[in-house]
Amino acid sequence: MKKDIHPQYRDVIFKDMSCDFMFKGRSTAFSKETIEWEDGNTYPVIKLDISSRSHPFFTGKQKFVDTAGRVDKFFARYGKRENKS
């Protein structure tokens, strides 16, 4: 392996911002922010939008989207096109 061409692979803390869930893992991702972990050591923090703690597949809490309402809003805004065949 060539020296000084690979990113540093280190312990980091991943923080799910939607539910304030954190876990320790390893990554090459860079972060300026740090946090003190349960073991007393300081680690970089990588912020996540979603994790297994907040994802609907793992939590079983599905969010249903009202697609019919969106279609009606579209037709109300732009009108319904007629076929010109």
A tleap script that builds the chain and sets N, CA, C and O, in Angstrom:
source leaprc.protein.ff14SB
mol = sequence {
  NMET LYS LYS ASP ILE HIE PRO GLN TYR ARG
  ASP VAL ILE PHE LYS ASP MET SER CYS ASP
  PHE MET PHE LYS GLY ARG SER THR ALA PHE
  SER LYS GLU THR ILE GLU TRP GLU ASP GLY
  ASN THR TYR PRO VAL ILE LYS LEU ASP ILE
  SER SER ARG SER HIE PRO PHE PHE THR GLY
  LYS GLN LYS PHE VAL ASP THR ALA GLY ARG
  VAL ASP LYS PHE PHE ALA ARG TYR GLY LYS
  ARG GLU ASN LYS CSER
}
set mol.1.N position { 0.835 -1.186 0.000 }
set mol.1.CA position { 0.000 0.000 0.000 }
set mol.1.C position { 0.880 1.250 0.000 }
set mol.1.O position { 1.870 1.308 0.730 }
set mol.2.N position { 0.531 2.242 -0.806 }
set mol.2.CA position { 1.274 3.493 -0.837 }
set mol.2.C position { 0.965 4.311 0.410 }
set mol.2.O position { -0.163 4.313 0.902 }
set mol.3.N position { 1.967 4.995 0.906 }
set mol.3.CA position { 1.782 5.822 2.103 }
set mol.3.C position { 1.169 7.164 1.739 }
set mol.3.O position { 1.376 7.678 0.640 }
set mol.4.N position { 0.410 7.724 2.677 }
set mol.4.CA position { -0.144 9.080 2.609 }
set mol.4.C position { -1.127 9.318 1.459 }
set mol.4.O position { -1.308 10.467 1.056 }
set mol.5.N position { -1.763 8.288 0.920 }
set mol.5.CA position { -2.781 8.511 -0.117 }
set mol.5.C position { -4.166 8.069 0.337 }
set mol.5.O position { -5.159 8.384 -0.318 }
set mol.6.N position { -4.244 7.354 1.432 }
set mol.6.CA position { -5.524 6.842 1.915 }
set mol.6.C position { -6.058 7.714 3.044 }
set mol.6.O position { -5.284 8.217 3.858 }
set mol.7.N position { -7.391 7.900 3.101 }
set mol.7.CA position { -7.959 8.683 4.204 }
set mol.7.C position { -7.810 7.932 5.527 }
set mol.7.O position { -7.691 6.708 5.559 }
set mol.8.N position { -7.821 8.694 6.607 }
set mol.8.CA position { -7.677 8.108 7.942 }
set mol.8.C position { -8.972 7.380 8.327 }
set mol.8.O position { -10.051 7.971 8.310 }
set mol.9.N position { -8.855 6.114 8.670 }
set mol.9.CA position { -9.990 5.292 9.094 }
set mol.9.C position { -9.985 5.280 10.616 }
set mol.9.O position { -9.068 4.734 11.228 }
set mol.10.N position { -11.001 5.876 11.231 }
set mol.10.CA position { -10.976 6.058 12.688 }
set mol.10.C position { -12.356 5.847 13.296 }
set mol.10.O position { -13.358 5.755 12.587 }
set mol.11.N position { -12.386 5.773 14.622 }
set mol.11.CA position { -13.650 5.669 15.353 }
set mol.11.C position { -14.364 7.013 15.290 }
set mol.11.O position { -13.744 8.061 15.472 }
set mol.12.N position { -15.665 6.979 15.033 }
set mol.12.CA position { -16.500 8.178 15.008 }
set mol.12.C position { -17.827 7.863 15.687 }
set mol.12.O position { -18.189 6.702 15.875 }
set mol.13.N position { -18.538 8.918 16.048 }
set mol.13.CA position { -19.883 8.794 16.612 }
set mol.13.C position { -20.866 9.253 15.545 }
set mol.13.O position { -20.753 10.363 15.025 }
set mol.14.N position { -21.830 8.399 15.219 }
set mol.14.CA position { -22.894 8.749 14.287 }
set mol.14.C position { -24.097 9.201 15.107 }
set mol.14.O position { -24.523 8.506 16.029 }
set mol.15.N position { -24.649 10.382 14.764 }
set mol.15.CA position { -25.774 10.939 15.515 }
set mol.15.C position { -26.949 11.166 14.581 }
set mol.15.O position { -26.860 11.942 13.630 }
set mol.16.N position { -28.066 10.473 14.863 }
set mol.16.CA position { -29.308 10.647 14.113 }
set mol.16.C position { -29.989 11.901 14.656 }
set mol.16.O position { -30.428 11.925 15.806 }
set mol.17.N position { -30.075 12.938 13.829 }
set mol.17.CA position { -30.601 14.221 14.279 }
set mol.17.C position { -32.117 14.209 14.478 }
set mol.17.O position { -32.645 15.056 15.198 }
set mol.18.N position { -32.822 13.270 13.855 }
set mol.18.CA position { -34.275 13.247 13.979 }
set mol.18.C position { -34.751 12.669 15.306 }
set mol.18.O position { -35.849 12.994 15.757 }
set mol.19.N position { -33.944 11.816 15.942 }
set mol.19.CA position { -34.404 11.230 17.208 }
set mol.19.C position { -33.321 11.246 18.287 }
set mol.19.O position { -33.486 10.621 19.334 }
set mol.20.N position { -32.218 11.953 18.043 }
set mol.20.CA position { -31.140 12.111 19.023 }
set mol.20.C position { -30.524 10.776 19.446 }
set mol.20.O position { -30.124 10.620 20.600 }
set mol.21.N position { -30.445 9.825 18.536 }
set mol.21.CA position { -29.853 8.511 18.771 }
set mol.21.C position { -28.403 8.537 18.293 }
set mol.21.O position { -28.119 9.034 17.203 }
set mol.22.N position { -27.483 8.004 19.100 }
set mol.22.CA position { -26.068 7.994 18.732 }
set mol.22.C position { -25.492 6.597 18.866 }
set mol.22.O position { -25.892 5.829 19.741 }
set mol.23.N position { -24.540 6.270 17.981 }
set mol.23.CA position { -23.823 5.013 18.099 }
set mol.23.C position { -22.401 5.201 17.582 }
set mol.23.O position { -22.123 6.088 16.775 }
set mol.24.N position { -21.520 4.348 18.067 }
set mol.24.CA position { -20.104 4.433 17.711 }
set mol.24.C position { -19.816 3.471 16.571 }
set mol.24.O position { -20.286 2.333 16.566 }
set mol.25.N position { -19.042 3.939 15.611 }
set mol.25.CA position { -18.648 3.116 14.476 }
set mol.25.C position { -17.308 3.592 13.957 }
set mol.25.O position { -16.613 4.363 14.619 }
set mol.26.N position { -16.948 3.132 12.773 }
set mol.26.CA position { -15.689 3.545 12.153 }
set mol.26.C position { -15.981 4.104 10.776 }
set mol.26.O position { -16.857 3.609 10.066 }
set mol.27.N position { -15.235 5.151 10.396 }
set mol.27.CA position { -15.471 5.791 9.125 }
set mol.27.C position { -14.258 6.606 8.696 }
set mol.27.O position { -13.377 6.917 9.498 }
set mol.28.N position { -14.236 6.947 7.400 }
set mol.28.CA position { -13.220 7.853 6.876 }
set mol.28.C position { -13.792 9.254 6.693 }
set mol.28.O position { -13.073 10.158 6.265 }
set mol.29.N position { -15.070 9.452 7.008 }
set mol.29.CA position { -15.722 10.750 6.840 }
set mol.29.C position { -15.091 11.785 7.767 }
set mol.29.O position { -14.720 11.478 8.900 }
set mol.30.N position { -14.974 13.028 7.264 }
set mol.30.CA position { -14.365 14.108 8.034 }
set mol.30.C position { -15.432 14.909 8.756 }
set mol.30.O position { -16.517 15.135 8.221 }
set mol.31.N position { -15.122 15.339 9.976 }
set mol.31.CA position { -16.019 16.185 10.741 }
set mol.31.C position { -15.203 17.077 11.668 }
set mol.31.O position { -14.239 16.629 12.288 }
set mol.32.N position { -15.600 18.343 11.754 }
set mol.32.CA position { -14.928 19.280 12.671 }
set mol.32.C position { -15.494 19.177 14.081 }
set mol.32.O position { -14.820 19.517 15.053 }
set mol.33.N position { -16.734 18.707 14.190 }
set mol.33.CA position { -17.392 18.614 15.490 }
set mol.33.C position { -16.944 17.360 16.233 }
set mol.33.O position { -16.690 16.322 15.621 }
set mol.34.N position { -16.850 17.466 17.555 }
set mol.34.CA position { -16.476 16.325 18.391 }
set mol.34.C position { -17.449 16.210 19.554 }
set mol.34.O position { -18.170 17.153 19.882 }
set mol.35.N position { -17.452 15.034 20.170 }
set mol.35.CA position { -18.301 14.781 21.332 }
set mol.35.C position { -17.586 13.803 22.253 }
set mol.35.O position { -16.826 12.946 21.801 }
set mol.36.N position { -17.837 13.942 23.540 }
set mol.36.CA position { -17.270 12.993 24.497 }
set mol.36.C position { -18.222 11.815 24.615 }
set mol.36.O position { -19.409 11.997 24.886 }
set mol.37.N position { -17.706 10.610 24.414 }
set mol.37.CA position { -18.498 9.391 24.417 }
set mol.37.C position { -18.530 8.778 25.807 }
set mol.37.O position { -17.853 9.268 26.711 }
set mol.38.N position { -19.303 7.717 25.994 }
set mol.38.CA position { -19.492 7.048 27.281 }
set mol.38.C position { -18.191 6.557 27.894 }
set mol.38.O position { -18.075 6.480 29.117 }
set mol.39.N position { -17.206 6.222 27.056 }
set mol.39.CA position { -15.940 5.698 27.564 }
set mol.39.C position { -14.969 6.796 28.004 }
set mol.39.O position { -13.855 6.498 28.435 }
set mol.40.N position { -15.386 8.080 27.898 }
set mol.40.CA position { -14.557 9.198 28.323 }
set mol.40.C position { -13.665 9.759 27.231 }
set mol.40.O position { -13.015 10.781 27.447 }
set mol.41.N position { -13.612 9.132 26.076 }
set mol.41.CA position { -12.802 9.616 24.958 }
set mol.41.C position { -13.612 10.572 24.084 }
set mol.41.O position { -14.842 10.522 24.069 }
set mol.42.N position { -12.916 11.437 23.365 }
set mol.42.CA position { -13.538 12.389 22.460 }
set mol.42.C position { -13.427 11.878 21.028 }
set mol.42.O position { -12.348 11.489 20.582 }
set mol.43.N position { -14.559 11.880 20.305 }
set mol.43.CA position { -14.609 11.366 18.942 }
set mol.43.C position { -15.257 12.394 18.022 }
set mol.43.O position { -16.048 13.217 18.485 }
set mol.44.N position { -14.941 12.365 16.728 }
set mol.44.CA position { -15.657 13.215 15.762 }
set mol.44.C position { -17.110 12.753 15.639 }
set mol.44.O position { -17.406 11.571 15.816 }
set mol.45.N position { -18.015 13.687 15.336 }
set mol.45.CA position { -19.442 13.387 15.202 }
set mol.45.C position { -19.852 13.528 13.739 }
set mol.45.O position { -19.592 14.553 13.109 }
set mol.46.N position { -20.498 12.486 13.201 }
set mol.46.CA position { -21.070 12.514 11.858 }
set mol.46.C position { -22.589 12.553 12.027 }
set mol.46.O position { -23.180 11.636 12.598 }
set mol.47.N position { -23.219 13.630 11.523 }
set mol.47.CA position { -24.660 13.800 11.678 }
set mol.47.C position { -25.393 13.072 10.558 }
set mol.47.O position { -25.025 13.166 9.387 }
set mol.48.N position { -26.445 12.340 10.946 }
set mol.48.CA position { -27.263 11.573 10.005 }
set mol.48.C position { -28.683 12.130 9.984 }
set mol.48.O position { -29.181 12.611 11.002 }
set mol.49.N position { -29.325 12.064 8.834 }
set mol.49.CA position { -30.734 12.440 8.740 }
set mol.49.C position { -31.641 11.305 9.183 }
set mol.49.O position { -32.730 11.535 9.710 }
set mol.50.N position { -31.181 10.078 8.965 }
set mol.50.CA position { -32.007 8.913 9.266 }
set mol.50.C position { -31.108 7.735 9.625 }
set mol.50.O position { -30.018 7.581 9.075 }
set mol.51.N position { -31.574 6.916 10.542 }
set mol.51.CA position { -30.843 5.708 10.944 }
set mol.51.C position { -31.861 4.597 11.181 }
set mol.51.O position { -33.054 4.776 10.937 }
set mol.52.N position { -31.387 3.466 11.650 }
set mol.52.CA position { -32.307 2.356 11.919 }
set mol.52.C position { -33.288 2.700 13.035 }
set mol.52.O position { -34.355 2.093 13.116 }
set mol.53.N position { -32.954 3.652 13.890 }
set mol.53.CA position { -33.846 4.046 14.987 }
set mol.53.C position { -35.011 4.896 14.488 }
set mol.53.O position { -36.066 4.924 15.121 }
set mol.54.N position { -34.836 5.592 13.356 }
set mol.54.CA position { -35.894 6.483 12.882 }
set mol.54.C position { -36.463 6.097 11.514 }
set mol.54.O position { -37.441 6.704 11.077 }
set mol.55.N position { -35.889 5.116 10.831 }
set mol.55.CA position { -36.373 4.734 9.496 }
set mol.55.C position { -37.687 3.961 9.616 }
set mol.55.O position { -37.801 3.071 10.459 }
set mol.56.N position { -38.685 4.291 8.782 }
set mol.56.CA position { -39.996 3.625 8.876 }
set mol.56.C position { -39.944 2.119 8.687 }
set mol.56.O position { -40.760 1.405 9.269 }
set mol.57.N position { -39.016 1.619 7.897 }
set mol.57.CA position { -38.923 0.172 7.691 }
set mol.57.C position { -38.593 -0.542 8.998 }
set mol.57.O position { -39.148 -1.605 9.279 }
set mol.58.N position { -37.704 0.026 9.792 }
set mol.58.CA position { -37.285 -0.613 11.047 }
set mol.58.C position { -38.215 -0.287 12.209 }
set mol.58.O position { -38.353 -1.093 13.129 }
set mol.59.N position { -38.856 0.883 12.183 }
set mol.59.CA position { -39.722 1.271 13.299 }
set mol.59.C position { -41.137 0.768 13.140 }
set mol.59.O position { -41.860 0.639 14.127 }
set mol.60.N position { -41.558 0.475 11.889 }
set mol.60.CA position { -42.921 0.013 11.648 }
set mol.60.C position { -43.924 1.138 11.575 }
set mol.60.O position { -45.122 0.881 11.466 }
set mol.61.N position { -43.476 2.373 11.631 }
set mol.61.CA position { -44.360 3.534 11.571 }
set mol.61.C position { -44.260 4.137 10.175 }
set mol.61.O position { -43.366 4.938 9.901 }
set mol.62.N position { -45.170 3.753 9.304 }
set mol.62.CA position { -45.180 4.241 7.943 }
set mol.62.C position { -45.887 5.590 7.875 }
set mol.62.O position { -46.848 5.835 8.604 }
set mol.63.N position { -45.407 6.452 7.003 }
set mol.63.CA position { -46.079 7.717 6.729 }
set mol.63.C position { -46.743 7.584 5.365 }
set mol.63.O position { -46.068 7.391 4.353 }
set mol.64.N position { -48.062 7.688 5.344 }
set mol.64.CA position { -48.797 7.567 4.098 }
set mol.64.C position { -48.934 8.939 3.453 }
set mol.64.O position { -49.297 9.916 4.109 }
set mol.65.N position { -48.642 8.997 2.179 }
set mol.65.CA position { -48.699 10.252 1.438 }
set mol.65.C position { -50.026 10.318 0.700 }
set mol.65.O position { -50.447 9.345 0.075 }
set mol.66.N position { -50.670 11.452 0.774 }
set mol.66.CA position { -51.948 11.669 0.109 }
set mol.66.C position { -51.677 12.067 -1.338 }
set mol.66.O position { -51.608 13.254 -1.657 }
set mol.67.N position { -51.524 11.075 -2.214 }
set mol.67.CA position { -51.204 11.367 -3.616 }
set mol.67.C position { -52.411 11.918 -4.355 }
set mol.67.O position { -52.253 12.729 -5.266 }
set mol.68.N position { -53.609 11.497 -3.983 }
set mol.68.CA position { -54.804 12.005 -4.655 }
set mol.68.C position { -54.938 13.501 -4.414 }
set mol.68.O position { -55.307 14.245 -5.322 }
set mol.69.N position { -54.646 13.939 -3.222 }
set mol.69.CA position { -54.689 15.369 -2.918 }
set mol.69.C position { -53.676 16.153 -3.720 }
set mol.69.O position { -53.957 17.279 -4.131 }
set mol.70.N position { -52.509 15.589 -3.952 }
set mol.70.CA position { -51.479 16.255 -4.740 }
set mol.70.C position { -51.897 16.368 -6.203 }
set mol.70.O position { -51.658 17.391 -6.844 }
set mol.71.N position { -52.516 15.325 -6.723 }
set mol.71.CA position { -52.987 15.356 -8.112 }
set mol.71.C position { -54.060 16.422 -8.270 }
set mol.71.O position { -54.036 17.178 -9.242 }
set mol.72.N position { -54.997 16.498 -7.336 }
set mol.72.CA position { -56.050 17.515 -7.388 }
set mol.72.C position { -55.462 18.923 -7.330 }
set mol.72.O position { -55.928 19.817 -8.038 }
set mol.73.N position { -54.459 19.125 -6.508 }
set mol.73.CA position { -53.808 20.436 -6.430 }
set mol.73.C position { -53.140 20.786 -7.750 }
set mol.73.O position { -53.186 21.934 -8.191 }
set mol.74.N position { -52.513 19.784 -8.385 }
set mol.74.CA position { -51.867 20.013 -9.673 }
set mol.74.C position { -52.890 20.443 -10.724 }
set mol.74.O position { -52.667 21.413 -11.449 }
set mol.75.N position { -54.029 19.711 -10.808 }
set mol.75.CA position { -55.056 20.047 -11.790 }
set mol.75.C position { -55.691 21.409 -11.480 }
set mol.75.O position { -56.043 22.148 -12.400 }
set mol.76.N position { -55.835 21.739 -10.221 }
set mol.76.CA position { -56.404 23.037 -9.861 }
set mol.76.C position { -55.461 24.165 -10.267 }
set mol.76.O position { -55.914 25.234 -10.678 }
set mol.77.N position { -54.186 23.941 -10.158 }
set mol.77.CA position { -53.213 24.975 -10.492 }
set mol.77.C position { -53.010 25.112 -11.999 }
set mol.77.O position { -52.990 26.225 -12.524 }
set mol.78.N position { -52.861 24.000 -12.689 }
set mol.78.CA position { -52.505 24.043 -14.106 }
set mol.78.C position { -53.647 23.647 -15.049 }
set mol.78.O position { -53.503 23.754 -16.267 }
set mol.79.N position { -54.740 23.208 -14.518 }
set mol.79.CA position { -55.859 22.815 -15.353 }
set mol.79.C position { -55.645 21.434 -15.967 }
set mol.79.O position { -54.523 20.934 -16.047 }
set mol.80.N position { -56.745 20.842 -16.393 }
set mol.80.CA position { -56.683 19.513 -16.975 }
set mol.80.C position { -56.505 19.621 -18.462 }
set mol.80.O position { -57.269 20.336 -19.109 }
set mol.81.N position { -55.532 18.943 -19.040 }
set mol.81.CA position { -55.288 18.965 -20.474 }
set mol.81.C position { -56.254 18.034 -21.183 }
set mol.81.O position { -56.612 16.974 -20.669 }
set mol.82.N position { -56.668 18.444 -22.363 }
set mol.82.CA position { -57.528 17.595 -23.158 }
set mol.82.C position { -56.698 16.947 -24.249 }
set mol.82.O position { -55.733 17.535 -24.738 }
set mol.83.N position { -57.078 15.723 -24.633 }
set mol.83.CA position { -56.375 15.012 -25.708 }
set mol.83.C position { -56.676 15.684 -27.035 }
set mol.83.O position { -57.836 15.941 -27.358 }
set mol.84.N position { -55.630 15.970 -27.805 }
set mol.84.CA position { -55.804 16.554 -29.131 }
set mol.84.C position { -55.338 15.544 -30.170 }
set mol.84.O position { -54.345 15.761 -30.864 }
set mol.85.N position { -56.059 14.450 -30.266 }
set mol.85.CA position { -55.684 13.395 -31.201 }
set mol.85.C position { -56.465 13.458 -32.473 }
set mol.85.O position { -56.262 12.633 -33.364 }
savepdb mol mol.pdb
quit
